[in-house]
Amino acid sequence: MHEVKEVSKVEITYEGKTLTYPVIEGSEGERAINMGSLRKDTKLISYDPGFGNTGSCISDVTFIDGEAGILRYRGYPIDDLANNCTFIEVAYLLINGELPTQEELTDFSRILNRKSLIHEDMRNFFRNYPEHAHPMAILSAMAVSLSSFYPELDRPAEEEVNVAAARLLSKLRTLAALSYKQSIGHPHVYPSSKLTYVENFLNMLFYTPVANYEVDPVTVRAMNKLLILHADHEQNCSTSAVRLVGSSGANLYASVAAGICALWGPLHGGANQAVIEMLEQIHREGLTIDQCIARAKDKNDPFRLMGFGHRVYKSYDPRAKIAKKACEDVLETMGIQDELLDIAVQLEERALNDEYFKERNLYPNVDYYTGITLRAMGFPTDMFTVIFAIGRLPGWIAHWLEQRADKDQRIGRPRQVYTGPTKRKILPIDQR
Ligand code: SDX
């Protein structure tokens, strides 16, 4: 794959010279100007803060049409995957490019199970974190520390990719569960060879010696769906961080650890935690829906409608629809009436009919409903972004591998427009 075709040209006239640049087109009709020689030709660079108009790579992994609200992993629509596959099938698809056969899935699952333990010495790391250390801080540190225990996975050879990916997928899930147990002072729970990937995750999170935890199929199904919804999203902030760090030749763990840190921000993966904190604030302070909408629109008010808006989706995030349905199913099955869900639904209805939000194409994104579901499942809010990271891991691995194999990729090194002081002399300190 990785095919682009030249479909047109763009002319730039600058200082009396006219230069021509090719326009390339991908498999879904997306077009880009190939500006690879711009600076050499003109001494000009492009200036595009936030990279909203800049393509960093050519990729076969995920396609998003933000205007139409389309999301496909390797050509499969997100709702088809969420309703028909397990998270591990989708992880295999993202990393290998095809859904697994039964034999391939059995082999992959066998490796996941075999590699689910972490080195016993790594447990000692957990014991030295301060109480209630944020699990994302622990997870990122543990991710990069894996390279000290499993150096053979730093730069997996082609034939070992599935083993390396399965080991990282399995160990990071175990580490995420241990981070949670450590943060609440509970004994660590070991993975079991009798449970599937998600069943193991839930069991390691919620089993305690004094309250036997029964993994229920509704929660397993909902967690599979949530992880699938988060599995990839083309060149988002954290995936771009993974690619940028990986472009220097850094190993897979270091690149993933950078992705975890980027995801932590409240404007990105941390938004699911920020949505619940916003809904709890509204409930605690008794804010009316009108007050919330007015504050969200007030530039002088830091209050934002968290879980709303998206750099790419200028229509309803297709994942938000699926997440909302999964949320309603989980709450109904558990017999939970969550007033935060009521507030979220009312807020959504008002915002979708408000000119300010409509003019700016602000719709609920993937984070708007996932936090309510995770809360119903028993997760504390500071674990929400950890769940997002476990979901996004196969996407990060797929992009790191794709970049490593891309012959056109070089170390990422953007330019800048300098506006600091021009050349000046140093004065002796007694004259400054
Ligand atoms: C994720 O990139 C990805 O793919 C990310 C992600 C993934 O799967 O990897 O989809 C996951 O990160 C989802 C987004 C989660 N973040 C939030 O929910 C935080 C709240 N949303 C915003 O902070 C914002 O919408 C962003 C960060 C998501 C997008 O920011 P942009 O594209 O830079 O848009 P912007 O900030 O320039 O906003 C455009 C306008 C501004 O108003 P004006 O200056 O035009 O008057 O819309 C306003 C913004 O003030 N606006 C909001 C708003 N989001 C944007 N106003 C109120 N509430 C909001 N949530």
Residues whose N, C-alpha, C, O or C-beta is under 5 A from the ligand:
A	BS01	SDX	H233 N236 C237 P266 L267 H268 G269 A271 A296 R304 L305 M306 G307 F308 G309 H310 R311 R360 N365 D367
